[in-house]
Amino acid sequence: MTDAILSATTAQAAVSGALKKASQSTGVGFDYLYRVAMRESSLNPSAKAKTSSAAGLFQFIDQTWLGAVKKYGAAHGLAAEAADIKIGDNGKLSVADPQRRKEILDLRLDPEKASALAGELARENKSALEGTLGRAVDAAELYAAHFLGAGGAKKLLSAGAHESAAALLPAAAEANRHVFYDGARARSVGEVIDSFRRTIGEAQGAIRDIGERIEKSLAPLLRETAIFNQPLERASFAPRPQTPGFEMKGLSPLVLAVLQALDPRDIGKASIFEARDRE
């Protein structure tokens, strides 16, 4: 078992490496980024939606991606791309040269760039939602802002649980009928939020379960080598400080390091998550 774990820690798949790097650079937890990417694209960096312009690991639509690059791109090696994006009088983002626009939009298919900007937008959305709602938001509520935009999430989270979510957000409902409808029946706000909580929460549970299994399997080795002594833990495995509300609690720094080295597809099974098309 130890050999299998050590082997897994060296399997730096492109997606897990991108998520880890984004977590370190933005302070947003690896587990949160993993959960969102799993729901959005089943961890496929090349995924493209059938009913919208959404593409990539985090299924950014065109305007959301251009806005993220404009605002945060310079901090992640995209200063030239950010400079080429212009904001019109109507607030719409554009790129004068069609080929250049395509190049910038195609960066959504780069897992490192997509993960980094997903982290930046998560921080922005968390601040916006908590400022409006006057309380802390959980991961599923934060995901609502990724799925619907901050404005749509504010509407959804401020509405009554029994209100029709489709009536509240008709454009989003039309593009994502399997989220907003159960057959012909429109789902309530509470049902839509619960669907987010189930899939996002199940991903968190999968991460925690494998972390606990790693803890148990490593325990004899750790006792023998005293690998949990405080100086070594500080020197080798101390995690980067993360924004409150994003961190995975209850697992040792060593196990978090192991989880971050795993290919995310080894952590959970795609069948417990739902992928979806976007507006």
C-alpha positions in Angstrom: 0.0 0.0 0.0 2.9 2.4 0.9 4.4 1.8 -2.6 1.1 2.6 -4.2 0.8 5.8 -2.2 4.3 6.9 -3.0 3.7 6.1 -6.6 0.5 8.2 -6.6 2.4 11.2 -5.1 4.7 11.3 -8.1 1.9 11.1 -10.6 1.7 14.9 -11.4 -1.1 14.9 -14.0 -1.6 18.2 -15.9 -4.9 18.9 -14.2 -3.9 18.2 -10.6 -0.7 20.2 -11.1 -2.7 23.1 -12.5 -5.2 23.0 -9.6 -2.3 22.9 -7.1 -0.5 25.8 -8.7 -3.7 27.9 -8.8 -4.4 27.1 -5.1 -0.9 28.3 -4.2 -1.1 31.4 -6.2 -4.6 32.6 -5.3 -5.0 31.2 -1.8 -8.2 29.3 -2.8 -8.3 25.7 -1.6 -7.3 22.9 -3.9 -10.3 21.0 -2.7 -12.7 23.7 -3.8 -11.1 24.1 -7.2 -11.2 20.4 -7.7 -14.9 20.2 -6.8 -15.8 22.9 -9.2 -13.7 21.6 -12.1 -15.2 18.1 -11.5 -18.8 19.4 -11.8 -18.0 21.7 -14.7 -16.1 19.5 -17.0 -15.5 16.1 -15.4 -11.8 17.3 -15.3 -11.5 17.6 -19.1 -9.6 20.7 -20.0 -10.8 20.6 -23.6 -14.5 20.3 -22.7 -16.9 22.5 -24.7 -20.6 23.1 -24.0 -23.3 22.3 -26.6 -25.7 25.1 -25.7 -23.4 28.0 -25.0 -19.9 29.4 -25.6 -18.6 27.7 -22.4 -15.3 25.9 -22.7 -12.4 24.5 -20.7 -11.8 23.0 -17.3 -14.1 25.5 -15.6 -16.5 26.1 -18.5 -16.0 29.9 -18.8 -18.3 31.6 -21.3 -16.7 34.1 -23.7 -17.5 37.3 -21.8 -16.7 35.9 -18.4 -13.3 34.7 -19.6 -12.5 38.0 -21.3 -13.4 39.9 -18.2 -11.2 37.6 -16.0 -8.2 38.0 -18.3 -8.7 41.8 -18.4 -8.9 42.1 -14.6 -6.5 39.3 -13.4 -4.5 38.2 -16.5 -1.4 40.4 -15.8 -0.9 38.6 -12.5 -0.7 35.3 -14.3 1.5 36.0 -17.3 -1.3 37.4 -19.5 -0.5 41.2 -19.5 -0.4 41.5 -23.3 -3.7 39.6 -23.6 -5.3 41.8 -21.0 -4.1 44.9 -22.8 -5.8 43.7 -26.1 -9.2 43.4 -24.4 -11.3 46.6 -24.6 -14.4 47.5 -22.7 -17.1 49.1 -24.8 -19.5 51.8 -23.7 -22.1 49.1 -23.1 -19.7 47.2 -20.9 -19.2 44.4 -23.4 -15.6 43.2 -23.8 -14.1 42.8 -27.2 -10.8 42.2 -29.0 -10.3 44.1 -32.3 -8.5 41.4 -34.2 -10.6 38.2 -34.6 -7.6 35.9 -34.6 -6.3 37.5 -31.4 -9.7 37.1 -29.8 -9.7 33.4 -30.7 -6.2 33.0 -29.2 -7.3 34.6 -26.0 -10.5 32.6 -25.7 -8.5 29.4 -26.5 -6.5 30.0 -23.3 -9.6 28.6 -21.5 -8.3 25.2 -22.7 -5.0 25.7 -20.8 -5.6 24.1 -17.4 -3.1 26.3 -15.6 -4.5 29.6 -16.9 -8.1 28.4 -16.4 -7.4 27.3 -12.9 -5.6 30.5 -11.9 -8.4 32.7 -13.1 -11.1 30.4 -11.6 -9.3 31.0 -8.3 -9.2 34.7 -8.7 -12.9 34.9 -9.6 -13.8 32.6 -6.6 -12.1 35.2 -4.3 -14.0 38.0 -6.0 -17.3 36.2 -5.9 -16.9 35.3 -2.2 -16.4 38.9 -1.3 -19.3 40.1 -3.4 -21.8 37.5 -2.1 -20.9 37.9 1.5 -21.1 41.7 1.2 -24.6 41.4 -0.2 -25.9 38.6 2.0 -24.2 39.8 5.2 -23.0 36.3 6.1 -20.4 33.7 5.2 -21.2 31.5 2.2 -20.4 27.9 1.8 -18.8 26.1 -1.1 -22.1 25.3 -2.8 -23.3 28.9 -2.6 -20.0 30.1 -3.9 -20.3 27.7 -6.8 -23.6 29.2 -7.6 -21.7 32.4 -8.4 -19.4 30.5 -10.8 -22.4 28.9 -12.5 -24.7 31.9 -12.7 -22.4 34.9 -12.3 -22.3 36.9 -9.1 -25.5 38.7 -10.0 -27.4 35.6 -10.7 -26.2 33.9 -7.5 -27.3 37.0 -5.5 -30.8 36.7 -6.9 -30.9 32.9 -6.3 -29.5 33.1 -2.7 -31.7 36.0 -1.7 -34.9 34.4 -3.0 -37.3 32.3 -1.0 -36.7 28.6 -1.1 -40.1 27.8 -2.6 -39.9 30.3 -5.5 -39.4 29.1 -9.0 -35.7 29.3 -9.9 -36.6 29.2 -13.6 -38.9 32.2 -13.3 -36.2 34.1 -11.3 -33.4 33.3 -13.9 -35.1 32.5 -17.2 -32.1 32.8 -19.4 -30.0 30.5 -17.2 -32.9 28.1 -17.0 -33.2 27.9 -20.8 -29.5 27.1 -21.2 -29.4 24.6 -18.3 -32.8 22.9 -18.3 -31.5 19.8 -16.5 -30.6 22.0 -13.5 -33.7 24.1 -13.4 -36.3 21.5 -14.4 -37.3 18.1 -13.4 -38.9 17.0 -16.6 -41.6 19.6 -17.3 -41.7 20.8 -13.7 -39.7 23.8 -12.8 -37.5 23.3 -9.7 -37.7 25.6 -6.8 -34.8 27.8 -5.6 -34.2 25.4 -2.7 -34.0 22.4 -5.0 -31.5 24.1 -7.3 -29.3 25.1 -4.4 -29.6 21.6 -3.0 -28.4 20.2 -6.3 -25.3 22.3 -6.1 -24.8 21.3 -2.5 -25.1 17.6 -3.3 -22.5 17.5 -6.1 -20.1 19.9 -4.5 -20.4 18.3 -1.2 -20.0 14.8 -2.5 -16.7 15.8 -4.1 -15.5 17.2 -0.8 -16.5 13.9 0.8 -14.5 11.9 -1.8 -11.4 14.0 -1.1 -11.8 13.7 2.7 -12.4 9.9 2.5 -9.2 9.3 0.5 -7.3 11.6 2.8 -8.4 9.6 5.8 -7.4 6.3 4.1 -4.0 7.8 3.4 -3.7 8.9 7.0 -4.5 5.3 8.2 -2.2 3.6 5.7 0.7 5.9 6.5 0.3 5.8 10.2 2.7 2.9 10.9 5.4 4.3 8.7 5.0 7.8 10.2 5.3 6.4 13.8 8.5 4.5 12.8 10.2 7.4 11.2 8.7 10.2 13.4 7.9 12.0 10.2 5.3 14.1 12.1 7.8 15.8 14.2 7.2 19.5 14.3 10.4 20.8 12.6 10.0 18.5 9.6 6.4 19.3 9.2 7.1 23.1 9.2 10.0 22.7 6.8 8.5 20.3 4.3 4.7 20.2 4.4 3.4 23.4 5.8 0.5 24.5 3.5 0.2 28.0 2.0 -2.2 30.2 4.0 -5.6 30.1 2.3 -8.5 32.4 2.2 -11.0 31.5 5.1 -13.8 29.4 3.8 -11.8 27.6 1.2 -9.5 25.3 3.2 -9.9 21.6 3.8 -9.8 21.1 7.5 -9.0 18.0 9.6 -6.2 16.5 7.4 -2.5 16.7 8.2 -0.2 18.8 6.1 1.5 15.7 4.8 -1.8 14.2 3.6 -2.8 17.5 2.0 0.5 17.3 0.1 -0.3 13.8 -1.0 -3.8 14.8 -2.1 -2.4 17.7 -4.1 0.0 15.4 -5.9 -2.7 12.9 -6.9 -4.4 12.9 -10.3 -7.8 14.2 -9.3 -9.5 11.4 -11.2 -8.0 9.0 -8.7 -9.8 10.9 -5.9 -13.4 10.6 -7.0 -15.6 8.8 -9.5 -17.2 10.9 -12.2 -20.6 9.1 -11.7 -21.3 11.0 -8.5 -21.0 14.3 -10.2 -23.0 16.0 -12.9 -21.4 17.9 -15.8 -23.5 20.5 -17.6 -23.8 23.0 -20.4 -23.9 26.6 -19.6 -25.5 29.8 -20.7 
